[in-house]
Amino acid sequence: MGADALYAASQIVVAIQGLVARRSSPVEPVLLGVGKFAAGTTYNAVAEYAELEGTTRTISQETRLQVREWIDQTAEQIAAISGAEARVIWSDITSALINDPQVSREAAEVAKGLGDHIQVVTNRPLSLGGDNFAEYQRFVPGCYAYIGTANTDLPSTLNSLHNGNFDLDENALVLGAGLYVGYALWWLGRQEKP
């Protein structure tokens, strides 16, 4: 009998979940998830091949690299124990999105100037959501602002972003554009002063 790829892959999935509890810091959020698992070709044969797909989310580049190393080691060592081989292929989709504190303060001040109805939240809980805006922030300080789009008069706008019934109140687009324009004008005005 050859190595059972399904069994090895199953053990890898379980071990990866343990990395969060046993290896990562309890005060720094880390998300490791396996969302796809495919193995074997029929019900009565040992699986020669298995493929896992998943995601990692961290709030720092350092932790992201550490988590990758842990997953590589875990997959390779469990596969070896099972008589199999593992190869981990990483695809960089988005880096950790980290707002620059100074730019965030500036953007909050600009937002407050957009009207009396504006509520600026500066103590939003950490999020492990990803966005390619993070790639810009690796090179230029920036601020990723969340613009509220819910409207109780439009029930579908109350659904979460990844819900199939999600919609947004398009009036919020005016607010978002106003924030971008307002910050750009503020920044340009700041540059003209001696």
C-alpha positions in Angstrom: 0.0 0.0 0.0 1.2 3.5 -0.7 0.8 6.6 1.4 -2.8 7.7 2.0 -2.9 11.4 0.9 -6.4 11.8 2.3 -5.4 10.7 5.7 -2.2 12.9 5.6 -4.1 15.9 4.4 -6.8 15.4 7.1 -4.1 15.4 9.8 -2.6 18.6 8.3 -5.9 20.4 8.5 -6.3 19.5 12.2 -2.7 20.5 13.0 -3.0 23.8 11.1 -6.0 24.7 13.3 -3.9 24.0 16.4 -1.2 26.5 15.3 -3.5 29.4 16.2 -4.1 28.1 19.7 -0.6 26.7 20.5 1.8 28.9 18.5 0.4 32.3 17.9 0.1 35.2 20.5 -3.2 35.3 22.3 -3.2 39.1 22.0 -2.6 39.3 18.2 -5.4 37.9 16.0 -4.5 35.2 13.5 -7.0 33.5 11.2 -6.1 30.2 9.5 -8.8 28.5 7.5 -9.0 25.6 5.1 -11.9 26.2 2.8 -11.4 23.5 0.2 -10.3 19.9 0.5 -10.2 17.5 -2.4 -8.7 14.0 -2.4 -9.0 10.6 -4.1 -10.9 9.3 -7.1 -13.2 6.7 -5.7 -14.6 5.3 -2.5 -12.6 2.1 -2.3 -9.1 3.1 -3.1 -6.3 4.9 -1.2 -6.1 8.5 -2.3 -2.8 9.1 -4.1 -3.3 12.9 -4.1 -4.9 15.5 -2.0 -5.3 19.3 -2.4 -6.1 21.9 0.3 -6.9 25.5 -0.2 -7.2 28.1 2.5 -6.5 31.5 3.8 -4.3 33.2 6.4 -5.1 36.6 7.9 -2.8 38.5 10.2 -2.4 42.1 11.3 1.3 42.4 10.7 3.8 41.3 8.0 6.1 39.7 10.6 3.3 37.4 11.9 2.2 36.7 8.3 5.7 35.4 7.5 5.9 33.4 10.8 2.5 31.7 10.1 3.7 30.7 6.6 6.8 29.1 8.1 4.7 27.2 10.6 2.3 26.0 7.9 5.1 24.9 5.6 6.8 22.9 8.5 3.5 21.4 9.6 2.5 20.2 6.2 5.9 18.8 5.3 6.5 17.0 8.6 3.0 15.4 8.8 3.2 14.3 5.2 6.7 12.8 5.9 5.4 10.9 8.9 2.6 9.5 6.7 5.0 8.4 4.0 3.8 11.2 1.7 5.2 14.5 0.4 3.7 18.0 0.8 4.2 21.1 -1.2 2.8 24.4 0.0 2.3 27.1 -2.7 1.6 30.6 -1.4 -0.3 33.2 -3.4 -0.1 36.7 -2.1 -3.5 38.3 -2.5 -3.3 41.1 0.1 -0.9 42.2 2.8 -2.0 43.1 6.3 -3.9 46.4 6.0 -2.4 48.8 8.6 -3.5 52.4 8.8 -0.9 55.0 9.4 -1.9 56.7 12.7 -1.1 60.3 11.6 -2.9 59.9 8.2 -5.9 58.4 10.2 -6.1 61.4 12.5 -5.9 63.8 9.5 -8.7 61.8 7.6 -10.9 61.8 10.8 -10.6 65.6 11.0 -11.5 66.0 7.3 -14.5 63.6 7.7 -15.8 65.7 10.7 -15.8 68.7 8.5 -18.2 67.0 6.0 -21.3 67.8 8.0 -22.9 67.7 11.4 -24.5 64.3 10.6 -21.1 62.6 10.3 -20.1 60.2 13.1 -16.4 59.4 13.1 -15.4 56.2 14.8 -11.7 56.1 15.8 -11.7 53.0 18.0 -13.1 50.4 15.6 -12.2 46.8 16.6 -9.4 45.1 14.7 -10.5 43.4 11.5 -8.8 40.6 9.6 -10.6 41.6 6.4 -8.3 42.0 3.4 -8.2 44.6 0.6 -5.6 45.3 -2.1 -5.4 48.9 -0.7 -2.9 47.3 1.7 -0.4 47.0 -1.1 -0.4 50.8 -1.6 0.1 51.2 2.2 3.3 49.1 2.1 4.9 52.0 0.2 2.9 55.2 1.1 1.3 56.0 4.4 -2.5 55.8 4.1 -5.8 55.4 5.8 -8.5 52.8 4.8 -11.7 54.4 5.9 -15.0 52.5 6.4 -18.0 54.4 5.1 -21.3 53.3 6.5 -23.8 52.4 3.8 -26.7 51.0 5.9 -30.1 52.7 5.6 -33.0 51.4 7.7 -35.4 52.5 4.9 -33.6 50.1 2.5 -33.6 46.7 4.3 -31.1 45.1 1.9 -28.5 47.6 2.9 -28.5 46.1 6.4 -26.9 42.8 5.2 -23.2 42.2 5.7 -20.8 42.7 2.8 -20.4 39.0 1.8 -24.1 38.2 2.0 -25.8 37.4 -1.3 -28.5 40.0 -0.6 -26.1 42.8 0.2 -26.8 46.2 -1.3 -25.6 49.7 -0.4 -27.3 53.0 -0.1 -25.8 54.8 -3.1 -26.1 58.1 -1.2 -23.1 56.9 0.8 -21.0 57.2 -2.4 -21.3 61.0 -2.2 -19.9 60.9 1.3 -17.0 58.6 0.3 -16.1 60.9 -2.7 -16.4 63.9 -0.4 -13.9 62.4 2.0 -11.4 61.7 -0.8 -11.8 65.1 -2.3 -11.7 66.8 1.1 -8.5 65.1 2.1 -6.8 65.8 -1.2 -7.7 69.5 -1.0 -6.5 69.6 2.7 -3.2 67.9 1.7 -2.6 70.1 -1.3 -3.3 73.2 0.9 -0.9 71.9 3.5 1.8 71.6 0.9 1.5 75.2 -0.2 2.2 76.6 3.2 5.9 77.5 4.1 
